[in-house]
Structures are given as C-alpha cells and as structure tokens.
Amino acid sequence: MIGWIILGLCLLGFAWLLWTPLRVEIDSENGIFRAEWRHLCAVQWLPEEGLDRMRVEAPFFRRTVQLAGLSKPQNRSKQKEEETKPARPSKKKQSFSAKMMWRLGRNLLRTFKIKRLQIWWDSDDFIWNAQVYPLASVVNTLGVGRVWINFTGRRELALLVENRPGRIIWAVLYTFITKRSMS
C-alpha cells in the first residue's frame, strides 16, 4: 500500500514538472532579463551591477554569480599537442533527413506561447520611421503583439515567452512517431 502511495506521489511530481512553465522575460524599460522554470529555479542577468553578473535562484538558495572568473585556463602543452595532431577525415553519419529536422523545428516553435510582445521603436530617421509605420500597423492587426513606431527616440522591448516541458517532449515524440509527408 505504501509503495502505491509513493509511486503515485512520484508520478504526481513528474506530471507537475512537465506542466510547470518555462518562461523567458525581457523588459528593457524595467531592466528585467530573466529565464525561469516557475517555482523551481531562475537565472536573471544583472546589467546594472556588471555585464557578467547573474543571479541564480532556487528554493532556499539565492546567489549572485560573476561569470568572468568561472573559466579555467587550458594547459598550453595540451593546446600545442592538439595543434600538431593530423586531421582525420571524419565519417559523418546522417541520422535525420533535412525534412525531419524541418518538421522538428516547426513543431518545437509551435509549442512556444508569446504572452506579451511590445516594441517601441525609433530609427532616428523620420523617413524610415514613416515607411515602417504601415508594417507596424499590419503586425498590430495580427494580434501577436503591439509595435509602436515613435519619433521621440524611445527604444524598448517587453517580451514574455512561455513553454512547458511536456509540450516540448510531445512535439519531439510527435515528429518522430508520425510519418506524414510534407506538402
């Protein structure tokens, strides 16, 4: 009986992991550049503290990391040995066709949901802004997001993209299970 309860809790936890959304948020006006797996972990870029500063967050864990000191220098003798080795002709085995890769990429892109897209754009050229204005109007009617062309120098981006691991896994499985021809 206890085994069934543990198995049920494990399956429930696995289902929760597949359903928990992955999010990427960019908001240049408020200085937010963040990627997170909701309620599990998050990484946020902190450009105001330095271009190589990141904040890593998880339950009961929060740390600011500086990326510049993380890479280890390679041993120079190993680099020289790698340079002197003769190049062997590689045998490439193509396991997926271009058609299959196209279907996989298309199916993966369809799993992403754009929750918010707002662009304020100014090219600093009045003529170019005026020519792009009708294109922005067409994009706004499609309902994907909002694009504003301005003549005041304001350039900002607000983007929130969401996906779920379950949808990604399903897209990969669907690509390899179905045998439809592309038309």
C-alpha positions in Angstrom: 0.0 0.0 0.0 2.8 2.4 0.9 4.5 1.5 -2.3 1.5 2.6 -4.3 1.3 5.9 -2.4 5.0 6.6 -3.1 4.6 5.6 -6.8 1.5 7.9 -7.0 3.4 10.8 -5.4 6.4 10.3 -7.8 4.0 10.3 -10.8 2.3 13.4 -9.5 5.6 15.1 -9.0 6.8 14.1 -12.5 3.5 15.4 -14.0 3.9 18.7 -12.1 7.5 19.0 -13.6 6.1 18.5 -17.1 3.3 21.0 -16.5 5.4 23.8 -14.8 6.0 26.5 -17.3 9.4 27.6 -18.6 9.5 31.4 -19.1 11.8 33.9 -20.7 11.1 37.6 -19.8 12.8 40.6 -21.3 11.7 44.1 -20.2 14.2 46.7 -21.2 12.3 49.6 -19.6 12.4 48.0 -16.1 15.8 46.2 -16.6 14.4 42.6 -16.4 16.3 39.9 -18.3 15.2 36.6 -16.7 14.8 32.9 -17.6 12.9 30.7 -15.1 11.4 27.4 -14.6 8.4 28.5 -12.4 8.7 27.7 -8.7 11.9 25.7 -9.3 14.8 27.9 -10.5 15.6 31.1 -12.2 18.5 33.0 -13.7 18.5 36.8 -14.0 21.0 38.9 -15.8 22.0 42.0 -13.8 23.5 44.5 -16.3 23.4 47.4 -13.7 25.9 45.5 -11.5 28.1 44.4 -14.4 27.8 42.8 -17.8 28.9 39.4 -16.4 26.7 39.3 -13.2 23.9 36.8 -12.9 21.5 36.0 -10.0 20.7 32.3 -9.6 17.6 31.5 -7.6 16.1 28.2 -6.4 14.1 27.3 -3.4 16.1 28.1 -0.3 19.0 29.3 -2.5 19.9 32.7 -3.9 23.3 33.7 -5.1 24.8 36.4 -7.4 27.5 34.9 -9.7 30.2 36.8 -11.6 30.9 34.9 -14.9 34.3 36.4 -15.7 36.2 34.2 -13.1 34.5 30.9 -13.9 36.5 29.8 -16.9 39.7 27.9 -16.2 42.8 28.5 -18.4 43.8 25.5 -20.5 47.3 24.0 -20.2 49.5 25.3 -23.0 51.2 22.0 -23.7 47.8 20.4 -24.4 47.0 23.2 -26.8 50.2 22.6 -28.7 49.6 18.8 -28.9 46.1 19.5 -30.3 47.5 21.8 -33.0 50.1 19.3 -34.1 47.8 16.3 -34.5 47.0 15.5 -38.1 43.3 15.9 -39.1 41.5 12.7 -39.7 38.7 12.6 -42.2 35.5 12.3 -40.2 32.8 9.9 -41.1 29.6 11.7 -40.7 26.5 9.5 -40.3 23.4 11.4 -41.2 20.7 10.0 -38.9 18.0 12.6 -39.7 16.9 14.0 -43.0 16.6 17.7 -43.6 12.8 17.1 -43.9 12.7 15.6 -40.5 14.7 18.4 -38.9 12.5 20.9 -40.6 9.4 19.2 -39.1 11.1 19.0 -35.7 12.0 22.7 -35.7 8.5 23.7 -36.9 6.8 21.6 -34.2 9.1 22.9 -31.5 8.4 26.5 -32.5 4.7 25.9 -32.3 5.0 24.9 -28.7 6.1 28.4 -27.6 3.4 30.9 -26.5 4.1 34.6 -26.7 2.3 36.0 -23.7 3.5 39.6 -24.1 5.2 41.4 -27.0 5.5 45.2 -27.0 8.0 47.1 -29.1 8.7 50.8 -29.0 11.0 51.6 -31.9 12.6 54.7 -33.4 15.3 54.5 -36.1 16.3 58.2 -35.6 15.3 58.7 -39.3 11.9 60.3 -39.9 11.6 58.9 -43.4 12.4 55.3 -42.4 10.0 55.5 -39.4 7.3 56.7 -41.7 7.9 53.9 -44.2 7.9 51.2 -41.4 4.7 52.6 -39.8 2.3 50.7 -42.2 4.2 47.5 -41.5 3.7 48.0 -37.7 0.0 48.6 -38.3 -0.2 45.2 -40.1 1.6 43.5 -37.3 -0.7 45.0 -34.7 -3.8 43.7 -36.6 -2.4 40.1 -36.5 -2.8 40.1 -32.7 0.7 38.7 -31.9 1.8 41.8 -30.1 2.0 45.5 -30.3 4.5 47.6 -32.2 4.7 51.3 -31.8 6.8 53.5 -34.1 7.7 56.7 -32.5 9.6 59.8 -33.4 10.9 60.6 -29.9 13.9 58.3 -29.6 12.3 55.7 -27.4 13.5 52.1 -28.0 12.2 49.5 -25.7 11.2 45.8 -25.8 8.8 43.9 -23.5 8.7 40.2 -24.3 7.3 37.2 -22.3 7.6 33.8 -23.9 6.3 30.7 -22.2 6.6 26.9 -22.8 6.1 23.7 -20.9 8.5 20.7 -20.9 5.5 18.4 -21.6 4.8 20.3 -24.8 8.4 20.1 -25.9 8.6 16.4 -25.3 5.2 15.9 -27.1 6.5 17.9 -30.1 9.6 15.7 -30.3 7.7 12.5 -30.0 5.0 13.6 -32.5 7.7 14.5 -35.0 9.3 11.0 -34.8 6.1 9.0 -34.5 4.1 10.4 -37.4 5.1 9.5 -40.9 3.3 12.3 -42.7 4.8 13.7 -45.9 5.4 17.5 -46.1 3.3 19.4 -48.5 
